[in-house]
């Protein structure tokens, strides 16, 4: 539900803009209000789950998310929709880390843990693609409002399951929140996410963007310093200083940059260049979703108990980079089955091989009282990675497109005697747009290759079976 909501509203946004009278200037807040609250408050949400109990936090997050979704669906004006989206982000920041930490503490070892994390990774990785498809169906056949209302029945089912099936320890008695850590850490993350989101809308040299990014660096540096001195730190630094865990957190951020870039550019390519409807665009992403599901549940979940995480991460990231690189050969005449389907399928399989061992390794070996904040750290890497991917790759694409059109417009004018038709200009703009897309996608492939290098050099954890054997021997 949380991952789905990051993309499902994108499909509904044009209809919501017409219905509620959103302007081109403020419509971005439908997305930004959610990402700011979600990304900025994740560390706080994870620590709250550790302090008051994960099951309790999970249920509160579900109910709050459903209520905020219902308010958003019933919006009668822009302000009401923006507020509802911000509330969704607040409760998502409670919900996401408590869900992952419940999984971490429920399945602690063995094939069952691998199977559980395989399913979780398939849902988390495929949720974005499913959101595009479901958003197209709901918007086309019902209303954009149902892209928000759909969360209510999902949350109701999850609450019923949580009340009847989940068990969890009580919260940590006598513990206190690290208030200075909350202010510095959450403030730094909000500034970072907002800076990247504004860089996409404005430019990287905008005073506001530069101020936000500089403020984020300063706040996060102060946060890191404070965590070494706080008695009850918001994020104990030993969590991310572990070599394998830190490497997997970096990998999750990098893969999310690449995945969001793929979704962004392929959505524009399919709709604006090939003329696909929103519904058909969602269908076109199913190979990525299917590949992630197969890679997570049928390959990674079966192999991880017997092999080291690095054995899956490196081939997965290389396979994903190969699928991404194959999409750099697209042009305005590309067909779906010959040029897009193979790349999407390879990308999905590669990410499926990557997500499951990365999430499992990042959350392995932490104490129960730190499971929530560890899960929040993984979620934060994904959220910040999505913001960076959207802003950075979109800037690369836009700059490359402008340069291409400017450099080729003069040649076209000379060849046509100083006058060009509208059809010629449109054709040039389409070619330039695709050129920008493919250049940005090539950078996404390089980012996945960087993830493979990090996996090779940093992730040195042993296979879960050998870890259990070593622990049993030590205990004996």
C-alpha positions, 0 to 999 in steps of 0.5 A: 500500500505504501509503495503503491501510493508513490506511483498510483497518484501520478496516473490520477494527477491530470484528472485531479488537476482538472477536477479540483482546479490545481495550477501547474505551479502547485500540482507538484505538492500532491506528490511532494507533500507525501514524499516530504512527510514520508521521507523526513519522518521515517527515522522517527517512525522506526524509533517510535515502533521500537519504543511503543511496540511494533504491532501497535505502531503498525495498526495505528499507521494502517488506520491513520493511512486509511483515514488520510486516504479517505480524506484525500479521495473526498477532497473538495479543493487543493488544500484539502488534498495536499493536507491529506497527502501529507497525513498519508506520508506521516502515517506511512512513516510509522507503517513502513518501518514497523511492517519491515521490523515485524518481519525481521523479528518474526522470521529470524533465521532459516528458509522461512526467513528467506521465503518471507523476505522474498515475498516482502521484496517482491511486493515492495519492488513490484508495488510501483509497477502495480501502482501504475497499472492500478492507477490507470484502471481506476482513473479510466473506469472509475475516478481519480478519487478511487486511487486514494479510496482503494487504500481503505479496504486494503488497510481494513484487511491488514488491520484484521490480519494484524489483530488476529495473527501478529504478536510482538513484545511490549514497548521499551519501558523507561525509554525516551526519544532523542529529541535533538536527534529527531530535530536534526535527523528529520530536519536534514532528511526533509531538507534533502528530499525537498531540495531534490524535488525542487531541483526537478521543478526549478534548477540545480542552481536555484537559490532555494535548492542550494540552500536546502541541500546545504542545510541538509548537509549541515543538519545531517552532519550535526545529527551524526555528531550528536548520535555519538554523544546521545545516551539513547540515540535516534539512530545508533551508528553501529547499525550502519557502521557494519560493513555488510549492512551499510553496503546493503543500505547503499545498494538499496538507495542506488537501485531505487535511483535506477528503478525510479528513473526507468519508471519515469522515462518509460512512462513518458516514452510509452505515452508521449512517443508511442501514444499508449494510454495510461492503462496500456502503459501500466500493462507495459510495466508488468514484465518489470513487476513479474521479473521482480516477483520471480527473482525475489521469490523463486530464485533469491529466496531459494538460494540465499540460505545456501549462498552468500548475499554477495553471490546474488547481489553482484549478478543481480545488479549486473543483470539489471544494468544489462537490462537498463543498458538495452533500453538505451537503444530505443528510438522513436520507431522502437516496438514494444516486444522487440525493444522494450519487453526484453530490457524490462524483463531483464531489469525486473529479474536483476532487481528481484535478485537484488532486493531480497538479499539486500533487505534481508542482510540489512536487517539481520543481526540487529537487536530487537530494540533496534529493529524498527530504526534499522528498518527505517534506515532501509526505507529512508535509503529507498525514499531518498534514492527515489527523490535523487533518481527523479531529480538527477536523471530528469535533469540529465534528460532535460539538459540533453534534450535541449542541447540536442534540439538546439544543435540540430535545429540549425541543420534542419533550417539550412536544409529546408531553406530557413523554414520548417513545418510543424511536423518537422519540428515535432519530429525533431522534438520527439527525437531529441526527447528520446535522446535525452531519455536514453542518455539518462537511462545509460546513467541509471545503468552506470548507477547499477554497476556502481551498486555491483562494485559496492556489493563486491567490495563491502558485502562480506556477510556469510550465508545464513546457514553458515552464520547459524552453524557458527552461532550454534558452535559458539553457543556449544 
